[in-house]
Amino acid sequence: MHERIGVPSVETRSSWIIATVLLVILALSFGAPWITIVALKLIAAESGGLRAVPALATSLAWLGFGSGGIAMGYVARVRSTVIIGAMMICIGLALSTGGETWQLYVGQGLFIGFFGIGAMNAPFYVYVSRWFDRRRGSALALISSGSYVAGAIWPPIFERAVAYAGWRQTMLYYGLFEVAVVVPLAVVFLRPPPKLPPFGALGPMSATNTVMGWPPNFVFALLGAAGIFCCIPMAMPQAHLPAFCSDLGILASHGAAMLSVLLGTAFLSRQFWGWVADRVGGLETVLTGSACQMVAMTAFMFTQDEVGLFTVSAAFGLGFAGIIPAYVLAIRELYPASQAYWRIPTFLLCSGGGMAVGGWLAGVLYDHFGTYAPAFAAGVGANAINLAIVGTLVFRHRSRSPRFA
């Protein structure tokens, strides 16, 4: 539905090669924070038994992803930022092993988050969107799956590595592996994108400088708020599923496998959501995915057995997978391409903030109540707020679109 008739496309075979390389780099880089999640109970045992300590470290990493993305959104040289980012991740992992709480926080939040993945994640969204103009939704869905590929591959590997060598040695060796693989990929493949035709997004701001009849920044603020509230529940199972399974007497290896099922399902279904977004648009895809996420989040509150949790984990991955790239596509549809360099990273800061709040809040509520049920209930409530905001935007969009006149 979004193809421009008679306009040459910038998409080539190189576009998909670039997208695939970005996916690999993100899958490796996003592996770093999963060590803390897999070893959450072990790290907590060294921090007075409080799960809020490693949970906050993971939350600081998410905040770093977003805030670093805004800073790096202004940097045009993607290759340089990726090389520096890989080195920062290695330094952050090494610092996190120091034994002090502040070292864990600074290593995860500043080096892995802000200077590491933050130098790659948001800039990659902007970068890849300039290599595509017809199947942009599918390309965004592909590269945004990097965190899910990481979650599907690394937790079982890290669980075995932590059991064999300890979480500190696992962090150190993975940091070296990150640099050894990512730096050559950046040097060989990453180069300036082609120039796009001189027009904005597919649904640019009107001559009256409004979006859907509202001030552009008001609509953007609503998108940012929606991103926060959808990512609060999104983070809770991802950050606490292995620990949750352990509390129920499920083997640690099975809990790690369950996380892999959740994120593996998310990766596979995200490609489907990208295909959907290319046909129905970003906002409608966000609404559908958020509704599916809320149903699965509710199911976590009432499921205690291993088979049931594997099923719910797969359903959760299916639901939330397409939400974030659909938001990014919606921003590209509603705003001129010239504004992408700051709007996309700013939105990802909001979504990263939601992920940070969700992971930290679940840890705090567990420490207070001794169970994850209140945390899951809070996640469902946040999801309901998200649905109200996105539903309003979809209704406004449909009522003002010629397609629905």
C-alpha positions in Angstrom: 0.0 0.0 0.0 3.0 2.3 0.5 4.8 2.0 -2.8 5.3 5.2 -4.8 4.3 4.6 -8.4 6.8 5.8 -10.9 9.5 6.7 -8.4 12.8 4.9 -8.6 13.6 2.8 -5.5 16.8 3.0 -3.5 16.4 -0.7 -2.5 19.0 -3.1 -3.9 20.6 -6.3 -3.0 23.1 -4.3 -0.9 20.2 -2.9 1.2 19.4 -6.4 2.4 23.1 -7.3 3.0 23.4 -4.1 5.1 20.2 -5.0 7.1 21.5 -8.5 7.7 24.9 -7.3 9.0 23.1 -4.9 11.3 21.0 -7.8 12.6 24.2 -9.8 13.4 25.9 -6.8 15.1 22.8 -6.1 17.3 22.4 -9.8 18.1 26.0 -9.9 19.4 25.8 -6.6 21.2 22.5 -7.2 22.9 24.0 -10.4 24.3 25.9 -8.5 26.9 23.0 -7.5 29.2 21.6 -11.1 29.1 24.5 -12.3 31.3 23.2 -10.2 34.1 19.6 -11.5 33.6 20.7 -15.1 33.5 22.9 -14.7 36.6 20.3 -12.5 38.4 20.0 -14.7 41.5 23.8 -15.2 41.8 24.5 -11.5 41.6 21.6 -10.8 44.0 23.1 -13.2 46.5 26.3 -11.1 46.5 24.2 -8.0 47.0 22.4 -8.8 50.2 19.9 -11.0 48.5 18.1 -8.1 46.8 17.0 -8.7 43.3 16.4 -5.0 42.8 20.2 -4.5 42.5 20.9 -6.6 39.3 17.4 -5.6 38.1 18.3 -1.9 38.4 21.6 -2.6 36.6 19.6 -4.0 33.7 17.2 -1.1 33.8 20.1 1.4 33.7 21.4 -0.5 30.6 18.0 0.1 28.9 18.1 3.8 29.9 21.6 3.9 28.4 20.4 2.4 25.1 17.8 5.2 24.7 19.8 8.2 25.9 22.9 7.1 24.0 20.8 6.8 20.9 19.8 10.5 21.1 23.4 11.5 21.4 24.6 9.3 18.5 21.6 10.2 16.3 23.5 13.3 15.3 26.6 11.3 14.3 26.7 10.5 10.6 29.6 8.0 10.7 27.9 4.8 11.6 31.1 2.7 11.2 33.0 4.7 13.8 30.2 4.7 16.3 29.9 0.9 16.0 33.6 0.3 16.5 33.7 2.5 19.5 30.4 0.9 20.8 31.9 -2.6 20.6 34.9 -1.5 22.6 32.7 0.2 25.2 30.6 -3.0 25.7 33.8 -4.9 26.4 35.0 -2.3 28.9 31.5 -2.3 30.5 31.5 -6.0 31.0 34.9 -6.0 32.5 33.9 -3.2 34.9 30.8 -5.1 35.9 32.9 -7.9 37.3 34.6 -5.7 39.9 32.4 -6.7 42.8 31.1 -3.3 43.8 27.5 -2.3 43.2 28.5 1.0 41.6 30.8 -0.9 39.2 27.8 -3.0 38.1 25.6 0.0 37.6 28.3 2.1 35.7 29.4 -0.9 33.6 25.9 -1.8 32.6 24.3 1.7 32.3 27.1 3.9 31.0 29.5 1.7 29.1 27.2 -1.2 27.8 24.1 1.0 27.6 25.0 4.6 26.7 28.3 4.3 24.9 27.8 0.7 23.7 24.5 -0.4 22.4 23.2 3.2 22.5 25.8 4.0 19.8 24.3 1.3 17.6 20.6 0.7 18.3 18.8 4.0 17.5 21.3 5.1 14.8 20.7 1.7 13.1 17.0 2.4 12.8 17.7 5.7 11.1 20.5 4.3 9.0 18.6 1.3 7.6 15.5 3.4 6.9 17.6 5.3 4.4 18.5 2.1 2.5 14.8 1.2 2.1 11.7 3.0 0.7 9.3 0.3 -0.3 9.8 -2.5 2.3 10.9 -0.3 5.1 8.6 -2.0 7.6 10.1 -5.4 6.9 13.7 -4.0 7.1 13.0 -2.3 10.4 11.4 -5.5 11.8 14.5 -7.4 10.7 17.1 -5.3 12.4 15.0 -4.6 15.5 15.0 -8.4 16.0 18.6 -8.2 17.1 17.7 -8.1 20.8 15.4 -11.1 20.3 18.0 -13.1 18.4 20.4 -12.4 21.3 17.7 -13.5 23.8 17.0 -16.7 21.8 20.6 -17.7 21.4 22.6 -16.5 24.4 20.7 -17.4 27.7 21.1 -21.2 27.4 24.8 -20.7 26.5 25.3 -18.2 29.3 23.5 -20.5 31.8 26.1 -23.2 31.0 29.0 -20.8 31.0 28.0 -19.3 34.3 27.5 -22.7 35.9 31.0 -23.8 34.6 33.1 -20.6 35.0 31.0 -18.1 36.9 29.3 -15.0 35.8 32.4 -12.8 36.0 34.5 -15.0 33.7 31.5 -15.2 31.3 31.3 -11.4 31.1 35.1 -11.1 30.5 35.2 -13.6 27.7 32.1 -12.4 26.0 33.4 -8.8 26.0 36.5 -10.0 24.0 34.3 -12.0 21.7 32.2 -8.9 21.0 35.2 -6.8 19.9 36.7 -9.6 17.8 33.5 -10.1 15.7 31.8 -6.7 15.5 34.8 -4.5 14.7 35.7 -6.4 11.4 32.0 -6.5 10.4 31.8 -2.7 10.8 35.0 -2.1 8.8 34.0 -4.3 5.9 30.3 -3.6 5.4 29.1 -0.3 6.9 29.2 2.7 4.5 27.2 5.8 3.8 23.6 5.1 2.7 22.2 6.2 -0.7 20.5 9.5 -1.0 16.7 9.4 -0.7 14.4 11.3 -3.1 13.7 14.9 -1.8 10.4 14.2 -0.1 9.4 13.4 3.4 7.6 10.5 4.9 4.7 8.7 3.3 2.2 10.6 5.4 4.1 13.9 6.0 2.9 16.9 8.0 0.2 18.8 6.2 0.6 22.4 4.9 -1.0 23.5 8.1 1.9 21.9 10.1 -0.3 19.4 11.9 -0.4 15.6 12.2 -3.9 14.2 12.1 -5.1 17.7 12.8 -3.2 18.0 16.0 0.2 19.8 16.8 3.0 17.5 15.6 4.8 17.4 18.9 1.6 16.7 20.8 1.1 13.6 18.7 4.8 12.7 19.2 4.4 13.1 22.9 1.4 10.7 22.9 3.5 8.2 20.9 6.3 8.5 23.5 3.9 8.0 26.4 2.4 5.0 24.6 5.9 3.6 24.2 6.7 3.9 27.9 3.5 2.2 29.0 3.8 -0.7 26.5 7.4 -1.4 27.4 6.8 -1.6 31.2 5.0 -5.0 30.8 7.3 -5.9 27.9 10.3 -5.9 30.1 9.0 -7.9 33.1 9.1 -11.5 31.7 12.3 -10.8 29.8 14.2 -9.5 32.8 12.8 -12.0 35.4 11.6 -15.2 33.7 14.6 -17.3 34.7 14.3 -16.2 38.3 10.5 -16.6 38.2 11.0 -20.2 37.0 13.5 -21.0 39.7 11.1 -19.8 42.3 8.6 -22.3 41.0 11.1 -25.2 41.3 11.8 -25.3 37.5 15.4 -26.1 36.6 17.6 -23.1 35.7 18.5 -24.6 32.4 14.7 -24.9 31.6 14.2 -21.3 32.7 16.9 -20.1 30.3 15.4 -22.3 27.5 12.0 -20.7 28.2 13.5 -17.3 27.7 14.9 -18.5 24.4 11.5 -19.7 23.4 10.0 -16.4 24.2 12.5 -14.4 22.2 12.9 -16.9 19.4 9.2 -16.7 18.9 9.5 -12.9 19.0 12.1 -13.0 16.3 10.1 -15.2 13.9 6.9 -13.4 14.5 8.5 -10.0 14.1 9.1 -10.7 10.5 5.4 -11.4 10.1 4.6 -8.1 11.9 6.9 -6.3 9.5 5.0 -7.7 6.6 1.7 -6.6 8.2 3.0 -3.1 9.0 4.0 -2.6 5.3 0.3 -3.3 4.4 -1.8 -1.8 7.1 0.5 0.9 8.6 2.4 1.4 11.8 -0.3 2.6 14.2 -2.7 -0.2 13.4 0.1 -2.8 13.9 1.0 -1.3 17.3 -2.6 -1.5 18.4 -3.0 -5.2 17.5 0.4 -6.2 18.9 -0.3 -4.4 22.2 -3.6 -6.1 22.6 -1.9 -9.5 22.1 0.8 -8.6 24.6 -1.8 -7.7 27.3 -3.6 -11.1 26.9 -0.3 -13.0 27.3 0.8 -10.8 30.2 -2.4 -11.6 32.0 -1.8 -15.3 31.4 1.6 -15.0 33.3 -0.4 -14.1 36.4 -2.3 -17.4 36.4 0.2 -19.9 35.1 2.5 -21.9 37.4 3.4 -25.2 35.7 6.3 -25.6 33.3 4.4 -26.6 30.2 2.0 -23.8 30.7 4.8 -21.3 31.1 6.5 -22.4 27.9 3.2 -21.9 26.1 2.6 -18.5 27.6 6.2 -17.4 26.9 5.7 -18.3 23.2 2.4 -16.4 23.1 4.0 -13.4 24.8 6.8 -13.4 22.2 4.2 -13.5 19.4 2.4 -10.6 20.8 5.0 -8.0 21.6 7.4 -8.7 18.8 6.1 -6.2 16.2 5.3 -3.3 18.5 8.6 -1.2 18.5 9.4 -1.4 14.8 5.8 -0.5 14.1 6.1 2.6 16.2 9.2 3.6 14.2 7.4 3.0 11.0 4.5 5.2 12.2 7.0 8.0 12.9 8.4 7.7 9.4 4.8 7.7 8.0 3.7 10.8 10.0 6.8 13.0 9.9 9.3 14.2 7.3 12.4 12.0 6.8 14.5 15.0 7.7 13.3 14.7 11.3 14.0 11.0 11.7 17.5 11.6 13.2 16.0 13.0 16.4 12.5 11.7 16.5 13.4 8.0 16.3 16.1 8.1 19.0 13.9 10.2 21.2 11.1 7.7 20.9 13.5 4.8 21.6 14.6 6.6 24.7 10.9 6.6 25.9 10.6 2.9 25.1 13.9 2.1 26.7 12.7 4.1 29.8 9.6 1.9 29.9 11.8 -1.2 29.7 14.0 0.2 32.5 11.0 0.9 34.7 9.4 -2.5 34.0 12.5 -4.5 34.9 13.3 -2.5 38.0 9.7 -2.3 39.2 9.3 -6.1 39.0 12.4 -6.5 41.1 11.2 -4.0 43.7 7.7 -5.5 43.9 9.2 -9.0 44.3 11.4 -7.8 47.1 8.4 -6.3 48.9 5.8 -9.0 48.3 8.0 -12.2 47.8 6.1 -13.0 44.6 5.9 -11.7 41.0 2.1 -11.6 40.9 1.8 -7.9 41.9 4.4 -7.0 39.3 2.6 -8.8 36.5 -0.7 -7.1 37.6 1.1 -3.7 37.4 2.3 -4.7 33.9 -1.3 -5.4 32.8 -2.4 -2.0 34.1 0.3 -0.2 32.2 -0.6 -2.1 29.1 -4.2 -1.0 29.4 -3.1 2.7 29.5 -1.0 2.0 26.3 -4.1 0.6 24.6 -6.1 3.7 25.5 -3.5 6.0 24.0 -2.8 4.0 20.8 -6.5 3.4 20.3 -7.1 7.1 20.4 -4.4 7.8 17.8 -5.7 5.0 15.5 -9.2 6.4 15.7 -8.0 9.9 15.0 -5.9 8.6 12.1 -8.7 6.7 10.5 -11.2 9.5 10.9 -8.9 11.9 9.1 -7.5 9.6 6.4 -9.0 9.7 2.9 -8.8 5.9 2.8 -11.5 5.7 5.5 -13.7 8.6 4.2 
